[in-house]
Amino acid sequence: MTMFPAAGDYYKAVQAPARAFTVPKLQTAEFVWDSLGPTLARGSSAVVFQAAVDGIPQALRCYIRNDASSRDRYSALGDYLARSDLSPYVSGTTWLDGAILVNRATWPVLQMSWIDGRNLNEYVDFLVAGGNAVALATLATRWREMIALLQSSQFAHGDLQHGNVMVDQEGRLRLVDFDGVWIPQLAGQSPPTEFGHPNYQRPGPHEWGRWLDTFSALVIYTSLVALSKDPGLWLALYNSKNLLFCRGDFSAPFESQAWKQLAALRDPQVTELVRRLQECCDPDWVSDRSMEKILEVPAPAPPPNPAELRWWEKQPGTSAARAEQPTQVLPQITHPPQPPQQPQTPQAASAALPAPPPLSAPLGVAGTGPMPQLRQTMAPPGATWWSGPAQAQTPAPPAPSAPPAPPAPPAPPAPAAADKVRQGQLAGAISLGLGLVLLIVSGSHHVGFLVFIGLIAGAWGLWRLVTLSGKNRGQP
């Protein structure tokens, strides 16, 4: 088995492009450096460097695993893209055999256009930090339009997740990392060794084919729509490796925090998307259609029997019965999702999205602290789905007038005063303890000035405790 170079081996090699590369145009490439050396991004199967090749910013992908991809796969992808217009979502790539010399052997390099933008999770973080719910709704619409185009063109990315989706400086969605792609030219070949990020893939077996992206696309679409309704969900559910959902959320009976938070929104569109996504988590569900077809299917009518079990509550072996009767995961709603808008060109469709911060600029602080511009109606962690968002308490009406009451006894001290007494007692106890420690240390090491400091600290702490204890005894 061929052992590909490690990331560090490539890092050392590209510091001298003229010696490392066998392709003339890469020998004169100008790599982007930081204070330590060439900048790189590392994934599970490759490292990516940014360099100017013939004056054009390019991404150079160097593999660290021999099973990640192949020349045949990217050659087929290049032929497919030459006949299909999927720009700007999917950019062309060039596979260069034996392009870099590392560890006395040559290895392939994948050359592609450099995208100056942010990963999807970073871009959502940027929008949430600005409280831009309108842009989040636009982003959800753009996502749905992109998926509809890709699936109608018989293109499946194979690993739709936040790290493989970018938003460039023109506010356009862009896809990267095509190692797991499915296109008609690859049908019948061996599937890739990986099947995508676990926080975006349904449990159970995976079918590598045309509809491979349906589930992960629906996960991302549901997340974006929910965030457009309440950006505060980001603070509750985002963990830097997801949008809203995690791998454990896709297993019945769907009682994790993600489902509870979405149910607490009480939003008809989100409720319907939740119902459809939960149905796709059924172990018997087969991805045999596009996301658009799933969204267009009308909601099932309520079953005659109100106690109809949901798919995960039924005993094994009842798949046939479930196929005959519609399953109700959530109550029927009266506002199904709106049909998609008229097709637009990708450039026009993305015009309304704000540009993300450039790579040289820091991101916002979403997810790292309090953000008062966000709505505070999301269900707190631990709340049950039926409790919903916390409701503002209505002040009680004033009591009817009554005869003057006899003089009341003196009111007890305010809680703030009691808290102040307790804080003083705590300070006294700490000071007394510190004084004792200093006296012990000074006795064992014969340090005179520690004796003096220990006596003062201990005396003050003891005085503080005695005086405040007297105040407590004097309270009713």
N, C-alpha and C positions, 0 to 999 in steps of 0.2 A: 504494500500500500504506500503510495507516494505521500510524503510528509511535506506539506506546504510550509513556507517560511512563516515565522511568527510576526506579529505586528511590529515588534521592536526591530526585527531584521529589515523590514521595509523602511522603517523610520530612519535607520542609519544609511540605507542605500540612497534614498532620494536626496540626501544632503549634497550629493555630488552627481547631479543628473547626467552630466557628460559621460561619466564612467558607468553609471548604473543602467542606463537605457540603451537598447539596441535599435530603437526607432529614431531616425534623425530628428523628427519634429519634437519628440519628447526630450532629446538630449539638450535642446536649447530652451526647454520650458522653464519658466520662472515660478518657483513655488512660493506660496504665502507662508511667512514665518511669524511666529510669536517670539516672546523673549527667550524661549528655550530651544526652539527649532521649528521645523516644518509643522504646520497645524494639521491635525488629522482627526477624523471621527472614526470610532471603532464600533463595529457591529459583531454579531455572532459568527459571521462568515467572511467578513472582509474589513479592510481599512480603506478610508477614502481621504485623498489629499486634494487640496485646491491648488491649481496652478494655471498660469496663463500660457496657452499653447498657440503659437502664431498670433499672440496678442489677444486671444479670446479666452475668457475665464472658462475653465473646464474642471470637471471632477474626475479624478483618476482612481479607480477602484481596484485594489490589489487583494487577492483572495488568500485567506489563511486556512481554508478547508478545501480538500480536493473534491468533495461531493456537493459543493454549493451550486455550481452551475457549469456550463460548458459552451464551447464555441458553437456547436450545433444549435443549442437553444437560442443564443443571441443572434445567430445568423437567420434563423427562422423568424425571430421577432423583428429583425431589420427588414426582411422581405415583406412581412405583414404590414408594418407601419408605412412602408413605401406605397402600399395600395389602400391604406385606410387613413382617413384624416381624423386623428384623435388629439390634435394639438389644441390648446397648449397642455392638456392634461398629461399626455405621454410624449416624452421627447425621445428622439432617436439615440441609439447607442452604437458604439464601434468596439468590437472585440479584437484585441491585438495579441496574437499568439507570440510567446517568447519575447515579450517587449521589455522585461526588466531582468537584470542579472543579480541574483541574490544567492548566497551560499553556493557559489560555483555552478549554478544552474539557472536556466531562464524560465520565467513564469509569465502567465498571461496578465494583461491589464485591460480593464474595461473603461473606455473613455466615453464620457457623456457631458452634456451641458451643465455648467454650474448654475445652481438656482440660489439667488440671493433672497432668501426668505426665512421663514420660521416654520418649525414643525407645527402640526395642527394643535397639539396641546399647548404649545407656547403661544400660538395665535389666539386660541380661546382664552388663555390666561390674560393676554393683553386686552381683549375685549371686555372680560369680566372686570379687570382692574379699573377700566373706564366706565363701567356700568352701562355698556353699549348693547342693550338688549335688541335694538333694531338691527344692528349688524349681525348679531347672533342668529336672528331669524333669517336674514339674507343669506348667511353662511349655510344654514340648513337647506334653503331652497337651492343654492348653487350645488350643494352636495347631491341633492336628489337629481338635479339635471345632469350632473356628470355621470352618476351611476346609470341613469337611463341611457345615455349615449354609449357608454362602455359596454353595457350588457346587450344592447341592440346591435353592437358591432362585433359580438362574439369574442369579447376580450374579458378575461378574468385575471385580476392582479395576483391573487393567491395569498396576500398577507396585508389586507387593509387594516391599518392601525395608525395611531397618532404619529409614530416615528417615520412612517412611509408616506405621509401626506404633508405637503408643504403649501404655504401661501406666500407667493412672491411679492415683490415690491409694487406690482400692478394689481394686487388683490386677487390674483387668480389661483385656483387650486392646481397643484402639480403633484404627480406621483413619482416616487423614486423606488429603487430596489425591485428589479423584475426577475429575481432568481426563481420565484415560484409561479411565474405567469403561465396561464393556459390560453392558447389560441388554437384555431382549427388545425394549423400546420403541425402542432405537437400532439394532437389526439392519437392515442394508441401507444405513445411512448411512456417510459417509466415516469411516475410522478416524482416530484421533488422530495427530498428527505425531511423537510419541515413543512408544517401546515399552518403557519401563522402564529401570531401572538395569542397566548391563551386567554387574555382578557377580552378578546374579540371573536373567539371561536366557540361554537356550540359544543357541548359534551358529546361524546360518542364518536363513531367512525366518520371519516371525512371522504367525500367523493370528489376526486380531482376532475373537474369538468367545467362546462360553460357557466354553470350557476354557482360556482365555488364562492363567489363574493356576496351572495345574497344575505346571508346571516350577518356577517361582519358589517356590511353596508347598512343594514337595518339597525344594528347596535349603535353605530355612529349617528345615523339620522335621528333616532329616538333621543340620544343624548343631546344633540344640538337643539332640537325642538324644545326639549324640557328646559335647557339652559336659557333659551330665549324667553320662556315664560317666567322663570325665576333664576337669575344668575347666581343667587345665593346657594344654589345646589352645589356649585363648584367648591365652596368652602367645606361642605359637609362630606363630599364623596370623592373628590379628586385626590390622588396620591402620587402623582408624577409618572405613573405607569398605566394610566387609563384616562378615560374621560369621565364617565360616571359609573360604569359597570366593571366588575371584576369576575374572574373565572367562577367563583363560588356563587355568584348571583344567578347563574343559568341553570341551577338545579332546583327542582320542586322541593318543598311547597312555596318557594318564592317569599320567604319571610325575612330576607336580609334588609339592611338599612336602605339600600338603593331603591327597592320596590316600595318600602314604606314612605320614603321621601317623595317619590313620584306620585303615589296615591294621595298624599297629603295636599298636592297641588289642586286637586278637584278640577282639573282642566279636561274638557272633553277630548281634545285632540291627543293629549298625552295619554289619557286613559285608553283610547283606542289603540295607540301605538304600543302601549304596554301589553294589551291583550294579544296583539299580533306577534309581538316578540316572544311572549311566553308560550304561545302555540308552537313557535319554531324551535323551542327548547325540548319539545316532546321527542323522546328517543326514537319514535317511529316516523318522525317528520323527515321528509326527503326534499332536498333543495333541487326542485325541478322547474323553477320559474324565476323570473326577475323580481327584484324588490318592488318595481312599479306594479307588477301584477298582484303581488301580495297586498300592496296598499290599496289597490282598486277593488279587491274583493269586498262585497258588502258585509257588514256585521251580521252574524247569525241571529235569527229570531230567538226569543227566549224559549227554552224547551217547555213542553206541557207540564212536566214534573218539576216543581221548583227545587226539589232536592237532587236534581241531576248532578252527578259527580263530575268534577273536572278531570282532565286526562291523567293527572298524576295521583288522583285518589282512587282510580279504578284498579282492580286486580289484574295481574298479567293475563294475557290471552283474550282481552276484550277489544282488540284493535278493530275487528270487523264491526262490532256493535258501535264503536265510536265513529266509524266511517259512515254508518247509516244515520246517526243522529248528530246534529251540530253540537259542538262543545262550547259552553259559555264560560270563559275564563273570568271576564269582568262583565258587569251589567251592560246591556246594550245602550248605546248613546244615540242621540238624535242628530249629531253633527259629525258625519264622517269627514275624513280629510278632504280638503279641496283638491280637485283635479289639477294636474300640473299646468303651468302657464304655457302659452304658445312658445314653441322652440325659439331660442335666441342664439346668436353666435356666442361662443365662449367669451369673447372679449367684451361684448355688450352685457352679458349676464353678470360678469364679475365687476363691472364698473363701480357699483355702489359700495363695494367692500373697501374699508380703509386699508392703507398700506401698513404692514407690520413694521416694527422698529427694525432698522438694519442690523446686521450681525454684530456691528461694532458698538451698538447701543445696548444698555441694560434693559431687561424686561421690567414689567410692572411688579407689584407686590402682591398680586392676587394669590390667595391661599396661604399667606404668611402672616397675616394680622387682621385686625378689625377693619372692615370696609363699610363705613356708614351709608354709602350711596346704594348698597344692596338692600333689597327687601328683607325684612326679618320675620317672614311668615312661614318659613320652612319648618318642618317638624324637627324638634331637637333630637339628637341621638338617644335612642331608647324609647322614643314615643311609639305608640302603636298606630297602625295605619288608620284605624277607625276614629282615633281622637282628632286627626286632622291638625291644621295649624292652630297655634294658640290664639284664642280670641281675646280681644281687649276687654278688660273688665269694665262693666258699666257701673258708675257710682250709684250707691243706694239712694233712693229718694229721701228727702228730709223727713224726719219724724214729725207727726202733728204736734202742735203746741200743747204744752201741759203746764199745770201749776208749778210754781217754783219749787225746786227740791231743796231739802234741808242741806246745810253746809256739808260738803264732802270732807272726809279726812285728808290730811296732807298727801299729795300725790307722791308715789315712789320716785326715786331719782330716775332721770332719763336713761335709756339704754346706753347712750353715748357716754354718760358719766361712769356707768358700771364698766363699760369696756375700757375706759381710761384707767380705772382702778386695777383691772386685771392686767393691763399692759405694764403698769408700774410695778405690780408684784412680780411679773415675769422678769422685768429688768433687774429688780432687786435680787431675785434668785440667781440670775446669771452672774451678777457682780459678786455675790457671796461665794458662789462656786469657783469663780475665777480666782478670788482671793485665796481660797483654800488650796487650790492647785499651785499657785505661786509660792505659798508658804512651804508646801511640801517639796517643791523643786529647789527652792533656796536652801532648805535644810539639808538636802542631800548633796548639793553642789557648793554650799558655803558662799552664796552670792548675796552680798549685803543689800544691794539696792532692790532686789526682788522681794526681800522681806518687807521693806518699806512700802512698796507698791501693793503687795499682797495684803498688808494690814489696812491700808486705806480702802482698797476695793472691798474687802470683807466687811469692814465697819460700815461703809456706805450701804452695801447690800442689806446688811442686817437691820440698819436703821430704816431703810425703805420698806422692808417687809413688816416691821413692827408698826410703823405709822399707818400703813395702808390696811393692815389687819384691823387696826382700831376703827378705821372708817367703815370697814365691812360690818363690824359688830354693831356699829351705831345705826346701820340701815334697818328699816322695818322688815 
